[in-house]
Amino acid sequence: MLIAVPGAGHSRASAAEGGKDAEASIIGGLPGSIEANPWLAFIAYKGEVEESGCGGSVVAPRLVLTAGHCVLTGTGRVAQPSNFAVLTGVANLKAVTRENVSAVSRVLVFPGFNPSRIVNDAALLVLAEPVAVPAVSLATSADEALLAQGGTVGVAGWGLTSFFPQRLPTLFREGESIVRDAASCRRSLRRAFMTYTPSSQICVRSQARSGPGLCNGDSGGPAIARRADGSPMQIGIVSLKGAFDCNTRSPQVLARVDRVSPWVAAWIAAVEDGAAAPAVAKPRLVLPPMTREAAEFVVVLGLEADLGSRFTRGREHRIGCRRIDREKVKCRILWLRGRDLYEGAVTAYTALPREGSIYNYRYTIRRFNFRCWLSSRRPIRACNPRVFKR
């Protein structure tokens, strides 16, 4: 799923090819049932230099709805249809057969999708052949009551079930969240990304402290509400998580389906019934600036996630950042843990929206025995440093 703060995608080889690893679940969720979620799809992407996975929903025999950022390459271009395989009618990726795999003939991005701000985050994949999978109903402007604060939303996906240590499932998981009010979400998310826009986004969060939450790889999956008669309706598309480590108490963001459903309906009419096709748009990417404050936030959260207790249980942390250009900040960092000194450099930068990474980072950190270096004043390499890189 999209990350609003520093993010490293989680890759797994294309499930259509029987690989082990796609960028993909619900943390704290339960094993899912495809009978209860028959419209759920797994989208495997395999490019020249990267592989990834997202969720999706069948909205017509030859159309699958997903997140807009799920169909962009690492350079921000719309990916080629041949790079995708769509899996439907199966809950366990290890149980995939040829009958479950569909080729893609066309990739369509919602004209209002803004990849720099991650708003109107929607796209359609046109399948080469129709699938015999029930389509999910999509919310329209008449269903806005389903977005009211406190409403229950069901989510499902093949993303991470644990961020630290990271675990990827083969069987999708599902859980429930509740819709949060816009004001509290804007406050909670203000450090994570540029803005929260209620007109095009829905903010949800686990109700219980240990309840389910979205994580890397759930992007593009459907968020389902229930009408008064109990029938399911998709009101959102999984778009952004609000915390780098998938903390289930942090808000998560969905793209509003009622804002894109007229466009989807027009493409259903074009693909399934031969009606005139809507105009095709290409997203324009303008990266937001990276500030020193944001860079420090990215560095701390990134090292917490990657180095764990080596960083969080350290002491006397020191960090100093300087701006390199509009989209990049370099930080020197050091801290002590026991007899070891960790020191190095972390570069934080605004990134293309793969897995929602509005911000990303890379680093080289060295760990060595502080007393060895201090007592002899020998070069650090003489104290057998260990190097951590990303």
C-alpha positions in Angstrom: 0.0 0.0 0.0 1.0 3.6 -0.4 3.2 5.0 2.3 2.9 8.6 3.2 6.2 8.6 5.0 9.6 6.9 4.1 8.8 3.7 2.4 10.6 0.7 1.1 8.5 -1.4 -1.2 8.3 -5.1 -0.5 8.8 -7.2 -3.6 7.9 -10.7 -4.4 8.3 -12.4 -7.7 5.3 -12.4 -10.0 2.7 -14.7 -8.5 1.6 -15.5 -12.1 5.1 -17.1 -12.5 5.1 -19.0 -9.3 7.8 -16.9 -7.7 8.4 -16.5 -4.0 8.4 -12.8 -3.4 5.3 -8.9 -5.2 5.0 -5.7 -3.5 2.3 -6.4 -1.3 -1.6 -7.3 4.3 -3.7 -6.5 6.9 -1.8 -6.2 10.2 -3.9 -7.9 12.9 -6.4 -9.2 10.4 -7.8 -12.6 10.0 -7.4 -15.1 7.1 -9.7 -14.1 4.3 -12.4 -16.0 2.4 -12.6 -15.5 -1.4 -16.3 -16.5 -1.2 -17.0 -13.5 1.0 -14.8 -11.3 -1.2 -15.3 -12.7 -4.7 -14.4 -9.5 -6.4 -10.9 -9.2 -4.8 -7.9 -9.3 -7.2 -4.2 -9.5 -6.8 -2.2 -7.4 -9.3 1.3 -8.6 -10.0 3.7 -6.2 -11.8 7.0 -7.2 -13.3 9.1 -4.5 -14.9 12.7 -4.4 -16.2 14.2 -3.4 -12.8 11.4 -3.9 -10.3 8.6 -6.2 -9.3 5.6 -5.3 -7.1 2.0 -6.3 -6.2 -1.2 -4.4 -5.3 -4.8 -5.2 -4.6 -7.7 -4.5 -6.9 -11.4 -5.2 -7.3 -13.3 -6.6 -10.3 -15.9 -4.0 -11.4 -16.9 -5.6 -14.7 -16.0 -8.8 -16.5 -13.0 -7.1 -18.2 -12.2 -4.3 -15.8 -10.3 -4.2 -12.5 -10.2 -1.1 -10.3 -7.0 -0.3 -8.4 -4.9 2.6 -7.1 -3.4 5.0 -9.6 0.1 4.8 -8.0 0.0 1.0 -8.5 0.2 1.4 -12.3 3.1 3.8 -12.4 6.7 2.7 -13.0 9.6 3.9 -10.8 10.1 6.8 -13.2 6.5 8.0 -12.9 5.3 6.7 -16.3 2.2 4.6 -16.8 3.4 1.0 -17.0 2.9 -1.2 -20.1 0.0 -3.6 -20.0 2.3 -6.5 -20.7 4.0 -5.9 -17.3 0.9 -6.9 -15.4 -0.9 -10.1 -14.5 -4.2 -10.1 -12.6 -5.1 -13.0 -10.3 -8.8 -13.5 -9.5 -11.0 -16.1 -7.8 -8.2 -17.3 -5.4 -7.3 -16.4 -1.8 -4.0 -18.3 -1.6 -1.3 -17.2 -4.0 0.3 -20.6 -3.8 -2.9 -22.2 -5.2 -2.9 -20.1 -8.4 -3.7 -21.9 -11.6 -3.7 -20.7 -15.2 -7.4 -20.2 -15.0 -6.9 -17.6 -12.2 -4.4 -15.5 -14.2 -5.5 -12.8 -16.7 -3.4 -10.7 -19.0 -3.9 -6.9 -19.3 -4.6 -5.2 -22.6 -4.8 -1.6 -21.4 -3.9 0.6 -18.5 -6.1 3.6 -17.7 -5.4 6.3 -15.1 -8.1 8.4 -13.6 -7.8 11.9 -15.2 -7.9 13.6 -11.8 -5.1 11.5 -10.2 -2.3 13.7 -8.8 0.7 11.5 -8.1 2.6 14.2 -6.3 -0.2 14.7 -3.7 -1.6 11.2 -4.0 -5.2 12.4 -4.4 -7.9 10.8 -6.7 -5.7 7.7 -6.5 -7.5 5.4 -9.0 -6.8 3.5 -12.2 -8.4 0.7 -14.3 -6.8 -2.4 -15.8 -8.6 -3.7 -18.9 -8.3 -7.5 -19.0 -7.6 -9.3 -22.3 -10.4 -11.8 -21.6 -13.5 -11.5 -19.3 -13.4 -13.2 -15.9 -16.3 -15.1 -14.4 -16.1 -13.2 -11.1 -18.9 -11.2 -9.5 -18.3 -7.5 -9.8 -18.5 -5.3 -6.7 -20.9 -2.4 -6.6 -19.4 1.1 -6.5 -20.5 4.0 -4.4 -21.9 7.1 -6.1 -22.6 10.6 -4.9 -25.9 9.3 -3.5 -24.0 7.1 -1.1 -22.1 9.8 0.8 -23.8 8.7 4.1 -21.7 5.6 4.1 -18.6 7.8 4.5 -19.9 9.3 7.8 -17.7 9.4 10.9 -17.9 6.1 12.8 -19.0 4.0 9.9 -17.5 0.5 9.6 -15.3 -0.3 6.6 -14.0 -3.7 5.6 -10.5 -4.0 4.1 -8.6 -7.0 2.6 -5.2 -7.6 1.0 -2.0 -9.5 0.6 0.2 -6.9 2.2 2.5 -7.2 5.2 1.1 -8.9 8.3 4.0 -7.6 10.3 6.3 -4.6 9.6 9.0 -5.5 12.0 10.0 -8.2 11.4 8.5 -8.0 7.9 6.2 -10.9 7.0 4.3 -11.4 3.7 1.4 -13.7 3.5 0.3 -16.0 0.7 -3.3 -16.0 1.9 -5.0 -12.6 2.0 -6.2 -11.2 5.3 -9.2 -9.0 6.1 -10.3 -6.8 8.9 -12.5 -3.8 9.8 -11.7 -0.1 10.4 -13.9 2.9 11.2 -14.2 6.2 9.4 -12.5 9.0 11.3 -13.4 12.7 11.3 -11.5 14.9 8.9 -10.1 17.4 11.5 -8.4 14.7 13.6 -7.0 13.0 10.6 -5.6 16.2 9.2 -3.8 16.8 12.6 -2.5 13.2 12.8 -1.3 13.1 9.2 0.1 16.6 8.8 3.7 15.4 9.2 3.3 12.4 7.0 2.3 14.0 3.8 1.5 17.4 2.3 -2.3 17.5 2.8 -5.4 15.5 3.6 -8.3 16.2 1.3 -11.7 15.0 2.5 -13.3 15.8 -0.9 -11.3 13.0 -2.5 -10.0 10.9 0.4 -11.5 9.0 3.4 -9.6 8.6 6.6 -10.0 5.3 8.5 -8.4 3.8 11.6 -8.6 0.6 13.7 -11.1 1.0 16.5 -9.3 -1.2 19.0 -5.6 -0.7 20.0 -4.7 -4.1 18.8 -7.2 -4.0 15.9 -6.3 -4.5 12.2 -4.5 -1.9 10.1 -3.3 -1.5 6.5 0.3 -2.0 5.5 2.7 -2.1 2.6 1.1 -4.0 -0.3 -2.5 -3.4 0.5 -2.6 -0.5 -2.0 -5.3 -0.6 -4.6 -7.5 -3.0 -2.6 -11.2 -2.3 -2.0 -12.7 -0.8 1.1 -16.2 -2.1 1.6 -19.2 -0.7 3.5 -22.6 -2.2 3.9 -25.9 -0.7 2.8 -28.9 -0.8 5.2 -29.9 -4.1 3.6 -26.5 -5.6 4.3 -25.3 -5.7 0.7 -21.7 -4.7 0.0 -20.5 -1.6 -1.7 -17.0 -0.3 -2.4 -16.5 3.2 -1.0 -12.7 3.4 -1.1 -9.5 2.3 -2.7 -6.6 1.7 -0.3 -4.1 4.5 -0.9 -1.9 5.7 2.0 -0.9 4.5 5.4 -0.2 7.2 7.9 2.7 5.6 9.8 5.9 4.2 8.4 5.7 1.1 10.7 2.0 0.4 9.9 1.0 1.3 13.5 -2.7 0.3 13.6 -3.5 3.3 15.8 -2.4 5.7 13.0 -5.0 6.8 10.5 -4.9 5.4 7.0 -6.2 7.0 3.8 -8.5 5.7 1.1 -9.3 7.3 -2.3 -13.1 8.0 -2.5 -14.8 5.8 -5.0 -17.8 8.1 -5.4 -15.5 10.6 -7.0 -14.3 8.1 -9.6 -17.3 5.9 -10.2 -18.8 8.0 -13.0 -15.5 7.6 -14.9 -15.5 3.9 -14.2 -19.1 3.6 -15.4 -18.1 5.3 -18.6 -15.3 2.8 -19.2 -17.5 -0.1 -18.3 -19.9 1.1 -21.0 -17.1 1.5 -23.5 -15.3 -1.8 -22.8 -18.4 -4.1 -22.2 -21.0 -2.4 -24.4 -19.1 -0.6 -27.2 -20.0 2.9 -26.1 -17.7 5.8 -26.9 -14.5 5.7 -24.8 -13.7 8.6 -22.5 -10.5 10.7 -23.1 -7.3 9.1 -21.8 -5.1 11.2 -19.5 -1.5 10.8 -18.4 -0.6 11.9 -14.9 1.9 14.8 -14.5 4.4 14.3 -11.7 5.8 17.2 -9.8 7.8 16.2 -6.8 7.2 18.2 -3.6 10.1 19.8 -1.8 12.1 18.2 1.0 12.5 20.3 4.1 15.1 19.8 6.8 12.3 19.1 9.4 10.8 16.5 7.1 14.2 15.0 6.5 14.8 14.5 10.2 11.4 12.9 10.6 12.2 10.5 7.6 15.6 9.6 9.0 14.4 8.8 12.5 11.5 6.7 11.4 13.5 5.0 8.7 16.3 4.0 11.1 13.8 2.9 13.7 12.3 0.5 11.1 15.5 -0.7 9.5 17.8 -1.0 12.5 15.3 -1.6 15.3 16.7 -1.7 18.8 20.2 -0.9 17.5 18.8 2.6 17.0 15.8 2.9 19.4 17.8 1.7 22.4 20.8 3.9 21.7 21.6 7.1 23.5 23.0 10.5 22.8 21.6 10.6 19.3 23.0 13.5 17.2 21.6 14.5 13.8 22.6 17.4 11.6 21.0 18.1 8.2 21.7 20.3 5.2 19.8 20.9 2.1 21.4 19.6 -1.1 18.6 20.8 -3.5 14.9 21.3 -3.6 14.1 17.6 -3.3 17.0 16.3 -1.3 18.5 16.8 2.2 21.6 15.0 3.6 22.0 14.3 7.3 25.0 13.2 9.4 24.0 11.0 12.3 25.6 9.3 15.2 24.6 7.6 18.4 26.0 5.2 21.1 24.7 1.9 22.1 26.7 0.0 24.8 30.4 0.2 23.6 29.4 0.7 20.0 29.3 4.0 18.1 27.1 4.2 15.1 27.9 7.0 12.6 27.1 7.8 9.0 25.0 9.7 6.5 21.4 9.5 5.5 20.0 11.2 2.4 16.3 11.9 2.5 14.5 12.8 -0.7 11.1 13.2 -2.2 10.4 10.2 -4.3 8.1 8.9 -7.0 4.9 7.4 -5.6 5.8 3.7 -5.7 4.2 2.2 -2.6 3.2 5.7 -1.7 6.6 6.9 -1.0 6.2 10.7 -1.0 9.5 10.6 1.0 12.3 8.0 0.8 15.8 7.7 2.0 19.2 5.9 1.6 22.1 5.6 4.0 25.5 4.2 4.9 25.9 3.6 8.7 29.1 2.2 10.3 29.1 0.5 13.7 32.4 0.1 15.5 33.8 -0.3 19.0 34.1 3.3 20.4 36.8 2.4 23.0 39.0 0.9 20.3 38.9 4.0 18.2 39.1 6.4 21.2 42.0 4.7 23.0 44.2 4.2 19.9 43.1 6.9 17.6 43.5 4.4 14.9 41.4 4.6 11.6 37.9 3.4 12.1 38.6 0.5 9.7 41.1 -0.9 12.2 38.2 -1.3 14.7 36.4 -3.8 12.5 33.4 -1.7 11.6 30.1 -3.2 10.4 28.4 -1.3 7.6 24.7 -1.0 7.2 23.4 0.2 3.8 20.2 1.0 2.1 
